[in-house]
Amino acid sequence: QLQASGGGLVQPGGSLTLSCAAASGVTLEYYAVGWFRQAPGKEREGVSCFSSVDGKTYYADSVKGRFTISRDNVKNTVYLVMNNLAPEDTAVYYCATDTEISYYTGSFYCIHGGMNHWGNGTLVTVSS
């Protein structure tokens, strides 16, 4: 029900925008949304999550100031704009949402989990 796209190969310092489109029946405007990533040999990491519970957006320290999450309610799509990419950003990126409305904050979703719908992954490779 979630389709992620936009990954690819980019040089260090470059930019990419990931998109996550929701199928009909899942209205992202109503739910918490987030982007997560998993690098080879590492655990999944919450990159950025937003919840209307506190209206705040969480960003992992490693991406603060470089990544921006946004949502287009008309297109029912969530984006992750990634600037100044570094090799350590190389990972498979996943979008997710919580349709059960668990009333967690964005930081809780990203740090502890709670999303119940996951999109396919899209690979981001940062390399020269």
N, C-alpha and C positions, 0 to 999 in steps of 0.2 A: 504493500500500500504506500510505501515511501520509496521514491526512486531518486538516488543520488547520482550526480554527474558533475563533470568539470575537472576531474583530476587529469594529471598528465606529467610530463617531464618539464622541469623549469630550472633555470640556472640560479645559483645563489644570488639573493638580492632581488629576484623576480617576484611576480605576483600571479595569483590564481584566484578565481572565484568559483566556489563550489555551490551547486544548487541541489535542493532537495524538494521534489514535487510530491505532493500528496494526492492519492487517488480520491475520487469522489467517495464520500462517506466518512472521510477523515478531514475535518475542518481545523487546520492547524491554529487558526486564530483563537480557538477555545482552550488550547492545551499548552502545557509546557513543551518547549522544544530544545534540542541540543545537538551539538556536534561532538563526536568522540573520535579518537584515533588509536590505532594499534600499530606500533612499529615492530619489525621482525625481532622476535625473541623477547619482547616486552609485553607487559600487561596493558590492557586497554586504559586509555586516559581520557578523562573528560576535558575537552578543549574549551567549550563555551556553552553555557546553558542559560535559558531565560524562563522564568516562571512569573505569572501574574500575581502569585501569592504575596511577593514583596516588591514586584515590579523592577527588580534589579537583574542585571546581567552579570553572570559569573564568567570570568576568563581565567584560565590557568596562568600561573605566573610566567610560564615559558612563552606565552603568546601575547601577553598584555602589551598594548600599544602597537601591535602588528596585525592582529586579527580582529575582525568585526562581524558579529552575527546580526542578521536583520531578517525581517519577515514581510512578505508581500501578501496581504490578506486577499487581494483580488485574484492573484495568481495561485493562491494557496501553496506558496513556496517559501522555503527558508534558505537563506544564503549564508555563506561564510566567505568573506573577503579576506584574503591572506596576502599581506605585503611583506617585503623584506624577508623572503623565505630563506631558510638555512638548511643545510643538509640534515640536521637533527629533526626537521619537520617532516622528513620522509616517513610515510606511514600510509596505511589504508584508513581512510576517513569514512565515518558512518554518521548519518543523521538519525535522530530518534525523537519520539514523542511519547507522552503519557496520556492515553485516552481514558484512563481510569480516574484521572483527576485526583491525585494523591495529596495535593496541597503541600507539596514540598517546595522549598525555595530553589532557586537556580543553582546555588552552590551545593545544596544537598544532592540534587540530581547528578551534578557533574562529579562530585566527590564520592558519594555513597551509592548512587544508582537509583533506580525506580522507574526508568522508562520501560514501556511495555510494547512499543512498536519500533522496529528497527528497519532501516533501509538497507539496501545493498551497499557494499563498500565501493569507494572510488579511490584508486591509488594515486598518491601524490609522491613524485620522486624529485628531489632537489639535488641536482648534481651538475657539475661543470663538464 
